[in-house]
Amino acid sequence: MMDSNQSPRQNSTIKNFISKHLLLLILLPFSVFLLTFIFQWRGGSMDPLTRLSLDRSLICSSPAQAKSNTSSSDELTVNASHVTPHFGSFMFNSNNSVLTPKVCITSTTAAGLEDILSWIFFHKVVGISNFFLFVEGKAATPNVTIVLESLPGVKVIPRTIQLEKQQAKSRIWNETWLSGAFHKPCNGALFVKQTLNMEMAIVMAREAGMDWIFHVDTDELLHPAGTRNYTITELLAKVPTDVDAIVLTNYESAVERDDIKKPFVEVTLFKKNFGHLPNDTNFKLYKMATRGNPNYFLTYGNGKSAARIQDHLRPNGAHRWYNYVKEPKEIQLDEAAILHYTYARFSDLTSRRDRCKCQPTQEDVKRCFWLEFDRSAFIVASTETQEGMLRW
């Protein structure tokens, strides 16, 4: 009798015990999740740049690596570490007011989305706040432009009929300093197009409150060696106020493999520019560095410059800036450089061929291309089989 009376009470106690523990098991992970969210929340909505990059890696050199990359050896090895947007001291910030001076890049590109995004991510990390991208080809497709336009500080300018009509009114067409490239195919047409785009970018940069402007292609990275924190802003903050432009010498990628897919991640070896080499090193190692090529660099070797935004600023071709009313004061930096990933992928060979409608003859390529290696590459890409191109 006594056992039968206690059974309901025992059952009730057991049920209460189970209910409480089940509730605890449900609430515990939820509480952990809530606390994790509170501790990690940065406030505001997620930066589109961060959201896009959650599943992507980013190449960046640390301050220590930047110092190690300033050796006087003929071939420079850039040791890259992969970081995500909020990793360590590197953080993307859509508030451009925290960057001083304010630096922008303009570029004319037909690259694909993945290449452009990795290029933007790197330059955001090293202190570039704004990008003025003149897009065509792959870069001008809706799926690409909609992503680029969602990024803070990025302005996308497609090559439309309206843009061409506007650029046709530029004073550049009435001057002689660029006339040698007028109405020429391939290299000439691109050079003129880049210059006209740079002219428009100056106006956009000024309206956006920029202090400095670079013209950098999407196969190039700014390398602010010699700065404590590996940033372009620190580099330019050191420039005397009476200097109008700075020149960064370019280093050229030395490709070690024929299966490169992501140059910014996989290519680490560069030839240093003559401007950063002692003469004895240059003469001693020249033959080894050129590996039988007629030129030390396969493509250009005169570097690129950044200009201080000011009255009467104008482009001086794709590699320099000038001024309509005065001769600008220009200095060359001793350590910082442009890293040029030229012909880094096998696909770079065929993409240049597809963009240029020239005949693969020795005579016609002289009309289309200014550099000997570009001419040879175009002929090979136009006449050889896939196996022949790879062997070349």
N, C-alpha and C positions, 0 to 999 in steps of 0.2 A: 504493500500500500504506500509505504513511504517512498519506494523507488519510483512508482508510477507518478506520484505528485511532483517529484523533483525533475523528471524528464523534460517537461515543457520549459521549465526555467533554464535547464541546462542547454536545451536547444536554442532558446532565445539568446542566451549568453554567447553561444558559439556563433550564431548568426550576426550578432552585433560586432563580435571580434572580427569576423570575416569582412563585414561591410566597412568597418573602419580601416582595415588594412588594404582593402581594395581601393578605397578612396585615397589613401596615402600613396599607393602605387600609381594612381592616375595623376595625383597632384604633383608628386615629386618631379617627374620628368618635365611637366609643364612649367614648374617653378624654375628648374634649371634652364630651360629654354628662355623663359622671361628674363632671368638675370643675365644670361649671355647676351640677349638682345640689348638690354639696358646698358651693359658695359661696353658693347661694341658700337652702339649707335652713334653716328657722328653728327646727327642733326640734319634737317632738311631732306630733300629727295636725293636719290643716288645720281651722281654725275653720270651722264650718258657715256662718257669716255671710260669711266670705271666699269659700268655695266657691260659695255662691249668687250672689255679686256679681261673679264673674269676667267675666261677659258683660254687666254693667250699669254704667251711669255713675252718679256720685254728685255731687250739687250741694253745694258748700261755699264759703264766703267765706274768703279769707285774712285774716290780721291787718291787712294794709294796706288791704284792701277794707273791713274792718269799720270802720276809722277814717274812710274816705272816705264811709261811709254815714251819718255823723252830722251832715251839713250841715243848715242851717235852712231849706232850700227846702221848698216845700209838697208837692212830689211827690218821693219818694225812689226812686232807682234802685239796685237791688241787683245788683252785677256778680258773677255766679256763674261759678266755674271748675269743670270736671268732673274729679274725681279718683277713682281706684280705691282700695280699702281699704288697700293698703300703699304708697301713693304719697306720696313726700316725707315730711313730718313727721306726716301723718295715718295712724294705725294702729289697727286694731281689736284689742282685747285682751280676752280672756274673763276675765282676772284682775282682778276689780273692786277688789282691795285697793290697786291703784296709784292709784286715783282718790280725791281728798280735796278737799272733802267728797263723800260718796256721795249721788248725786242720782238720783231715779227719776221716771218719768212714768206716770200712769194715764190711760186713755182708753177711751171707749165708742165702738165703731166698727162699721160695716157695710160698710166699703170693701173693694175688691178687693185681691188679694195684691200686685200691682205697686205700688199706691199705698202700702200699709202698709210694704212693704220699703224703698222709697226714703225714707219718713218715718223709719223706724228707723235706716237707714244714716246719714242726716244727723245725727240726734241722738246716735248713738254717737260720731261724729266730734267733736261739740262737748262731749262729756263725760258724757252720760247713761249710767248703768251698768245700770239695771233698768227694765223696762217691764211694767206690769200692764194687760193688754188684755182688756176685757170685750167679747166679740164676739157679733155676730148677723148675720143676712142673709148676704151674700157672705162676710164674714169668718169666719163660723161653719161654712162647708162643710169637709168632711174634707180636701180637697186643700190648703186654705189653712191650717187649724189645724196640720196635721202639719209644714208648713214652719216656721211661726212658733214652734212648740214646740221645734224643733231649734236655735233661735238662743240663744246664751248670754245669760242675763239676762232672757229674755222669758218671762212667765207668761201663759197664755191661759185665760180664764174664760168659757166659753160660757153663754148665758142659758138655763138649764134650769129645770124645774119645781122642783127642789131649791133652786136659787139664789133663786128668787122666794119660796119658802116661808121661807127663811132671812131674806131681806130684809123680809118681812112682819112679822117680830118686832122690827124696828129701832125704837129710841126716837124716831126722827125723826117717825113717824106720830102720835105723841102731842104734838108740839110745833106751835107756830103759825107759825114763821118761814118754813116752806115750804108751809103749808096752801093758799095761793092757787093752787098748781099741782096739788094733789091731784085725781085722777080727771078730768083734763082731757085732750083729745086732742092729738096731734101735739107742739107745743112744750112743753106742760105735762107730758105723759107722759115726754118725753125728759129734761126738766129734773129731774124726780123720779128717773128711772132713773139719770142721771148722778150725782146726789147720793148715792143709795144705794150706787152702785158706788164712789164716792170714799170713803165711810165704810169699806167693806170693804178698799179699797186701803191705807188708813192702817194697818190691822192687818198686812197683808202686808208693807208697807214696813218696819214696825218689826221684824217677824220676820226680814227680810232685812238688817237693820243699816243702813238708809238714814238719812241726815241731813236731807234735804230732799225734798219731793214737789211735783210740778207736776200740774195737770190740763190737758192739751192735746189738742185734737181732731186727727184725722189729716189735716185740711186746714189745719193751722197749723204753723209752725216757730218755735222759739225763736231769737232773734237777739241774741246776747250782745255787742252793740256796746259799745265802751268798754273792752274787755279786750285785753291785749297779744297773747294767743294765740287769741283768739276761742273761748273755752270757757265753758261754764256753771259749771264747777267753780271757775275763777278768779273769776268774777263773784260767786258765793256765798261764796267764801273771804274776800272783802272786807267782807261784811256784819257789823256789830258783833254781838257775842254776845248782847246784850240785845234784839235785834230778832227777832220771832217770824215775820214774814211780809214778803215783798217783792212789790210790784206792778209788772208789766210792762205798759206801755200797748200797745195793739194798733195796728198799721198795716194798712190794707186794700188788697188788690190792686186796681190800676186796669187792667182788661183792655184791651189794645190791638188784639187780633185776635179773630175769631170761630171760628178753627180750632185753638184750643189743645187739645193732647192730654195733655201732661205739664206741669202747672202749675209744679211745683218747678223745672223746667228752663227753661220757655219764658216764664213771667211774671217780669218784672224791675222793674216800675213799681208803686210803692206810695204811697198817701196817708199822710202822717205824722199821728199823733194830735195833737189840740189840746194835749195835755199836753207835747208836745215842740216846739211852735210858739210863737214870739213873737207877741203879740197883733196887732202891726201887720201881720205877714205873714199872719196868719189873716184879718183883715178885708179886706186888700188883694186876696187871691187866692181868697176863699171862693167866689164865683160861678163862677169858672173851674174850680175843683176839683170842684164839685158837678155841673156840666153839666146844670142844670135839675132835678136831683133835689131832693126836699123836705129831705133830710137829707145831711149831709156824708159820713157812712158809710152804705152800703146796709144793713148789718147792725149788730151790736153795736159799742159804742165805749168800754166801761168797762174794757178790759184784762182780764188774768188774773193770779193771784198764785201764789206758791210759799210753802209753809209749812215751818217747821222741825219735824221730827218730835219730839213731846213728849207728855207726859201730857195727857189730856182734849181733844186736838185733834179737831175735827170739821169737815166741809164747811159752807160757808155759801152754798149754791147752787153752780152749776157754775163760777163765776168767782172765788170767794173761799173762804178758810178762816177758821175761828173757833176758840174754845176754850170748853168748858163751864163753866170755873171762873174765868176771868179775861178781861179785854179785851186781846187780843193787840196788841203793838206792831208797827205796820205802816209801812213806808216805800215810797215810789215811786222807782224808779231813773230817772236822768236820760237815759240813752242806750239801754240794752237794751230790746228790744221783742218782741212777738209778731207774726209775719208771718201774716196771715190771708188765705188764698187762697180768697175767697168767690165763688161763682158764676163760677169761672175758666173752666170748660168748658161747652159747650152742653149736655152730658149732665147737668150739675148741675141744670139746670132741670127735666128730666123725672124725675130720680131722687127729688127732693123730692116731686114729685107722686105718684110710685108708692108712696112710704112713708106717705103720709097719706090716710086714707079720709075726706075731707071733701067737702062740696058746694062747687062753684066759684061761690059766691054771695058778695056783699059781706057779708052777715050771718054766714054760716057760717064764713068765713075769719077773722073776728074771734075766733071761739071757738077756732080751731085754731092761729092764728099771732099772735105778739106784735108783730112788726115789719111796718111797712107794705109794705116791698119784698117780703118773703116772701109776703104776701097777694097782691100784684099778680102776682108770679111764678107762684104756684100757679094763679091764675085763667087766666092766659095759657097755661100748660102744659096745662091741662085743657080749654080751649075752642078754641085756635088750631090750625091745621095746622102741619106741620113748617116750612114756609116762613114762616108768620106768626110762629112762635116765634123763628125766626132773625132776622127783621126787628125784632122787639121787643127 
